[in-house]
Structure formats: C-alpha cells, structure tokens
C-alpha cells in the first residue's frame, strides 16, 4: 500500500521545482536555485504535468513559458510553497521570537543613501542574527528580483504600478532647484520656469526617470532648456552644482542641509515624489520583513502629522521603481 505522506512530499518537491522554473523562465536556473541537477528538475516538472494531466510549460529551446494552466497553478501553488519555505520563521514569530533568517531588500542608490540607514541601523541592533542583504539595483533589475522572489520587497519610487505588485508610499519629497551660492537665481523673489532657460542643467542619465520628468515639464510649458552635463548620482550632481558648473532640479530627499547650495522649492512646476515599499501582490512576508517595514513606518509617522494613504493597483505616481537616482 502506497504511503500517502510520501506522495505529498513528492508533490511538494514537484511544486517547488515548478514554481522556481516559472519564476526564472528557465529549468537550469531553477536547478541552480534548488541546488539540483537540471535533469532532476525536468523530471519533477514532467511528473507534475502527468499527475495533473495537463501541460504547464510551452518549451522553446532553453526558455520556457507558462501555459494558461501553468499560470493558474502558479497562482495557487506559489503561496503554499512560499509558506512552507517560511514555516520556521513564521513559527518563531508566533512564539514571539525573530532571531534568524534572511531578509533581502532591493533599492536604488538614493534610497540606500538617504532613507534606509536609520532603519537598517535600528533593525540590525534589534535583530543582529538576521542575515540582512541590501541589493543596489536600478530599472528592470529591481522588478525582476521582485517577481522572481529574490528579494522580500523593494523600497523606491514608482511611476506606474503594474497589476502584479503593490505600492505603499511612505515618504514624500518636494522638487527643488539647486544652484551654487551667489548664483543670480538665488535671490530672485519668484522663480518662473523661463528663468532657468539661460542656465545649463546638470541632470542624471537619460534612461532614468528624473530626466524624463524634467523634460516633460519643460515640454508641457513650451519652455526651452539646455543640459550641459549628464552625470549619475545625486552626490556628484550636488558637488558639480556647488562648483558652478550648472544648476539642477533634484528631489529634496538628497538634501541634508549642510550643502553649500542655494535651494528653491519648485513644487509649482514639478510634482512631489513619493518613496515607499514595493511588493509582489500576494507575497508572503516573513516575520523579519514585517518588523523592518514596521520600523520604516514608525520612523516616518513619528515625523508626520498626516501619513499618506496606502495605494495599490495600477495608478500614476511620481518617479519610477528604482529607476531614479
């Protein structure tokens, strides 16, 4: 007589292989994650297809793509597999302890420099045994890590929120014009967008959202502008502006108050940018992830009188997920 427990264990293994293959789009990458051979993972997926009586993947060379049946199974199986993988951490949390386990956070350079240090320091002090990893990523790399469950969540700013992720804004920052001290614009009472035309702008690379945001505003108002320098990193931009090489439009997140710069609010023309937490929809959050997010909220709400509402689903917000500086 067959042992039902053995069958359940085999099914779990098959579902794990299936989920990893679906997330990575590759049997070989799934095998690397699971530390198994590629033939072993292929056999587990084939056994699962036979068990369910359906084809889960369309195969084209080394790449695989989910069939409609595969999409349905991934939606149902992923929470189960993820929950099983997190069982130890969840059990520890229910007992009131969060002493070990990994925590992976994806973020862009600005968030790592200006928003996360305080929370990281406090979290590391409270939970020194947690294996915290901060992934410095930009653009589609951040979304890819989210969707492949290589990170627990991301912290950044979003332009469009895809249907498969949830965005919870926490921080709001104003757009600012920065110039060197003594610049003609420093003492001008009311700065109009046209006043910026005679002066060269220093902007981040074109593929980042700040450039497109600045370009959009100037285009909407029919005002010409000139970019004299394209350089990555708020700190580099600030230093070059201090030296009088140009002016710039930055998000106030990067302004710490001790820079040798003249700063003017440009909220009349440019939108406020929100930064917050980005998660895959339906993602199981580990206890350590929940604790870190609680620290972010507490640090923010302690400084705010009216916290911003949570947002989810497709919508328009300022910035671009980990595509800004």
Secondary structure, 3 states (H helix, E strand, C coil): CCCHHHHHHHHHHHHHHHHHHHHHCEHHHHHHHHCCCHHHHHHHHHHHHHHHCCCCEEEECCEEEECHHHHHHHHHHHHHHHHHHCHHHHHHHHCCCCCCCEEEEEECHHHHHHHCHHHHHHHHHHCCCCEEEEEECCCHHHHHHHHCCCCCEEEECCCECCCCEEEEEEEEECEEEEEECCCCCCCCCCCCHHHHCCCCEEECCCCCHHHHHHHHHHHHHCCCCCEEEECCCHHHHHHHHHCCCCEEEEEHHHCCCCCCEEEEECCCCCCCEEEEEEEECCCCCCHHHHHHHHHHHHHHHCCCCCCCCCEECCCECCCCCCCCC
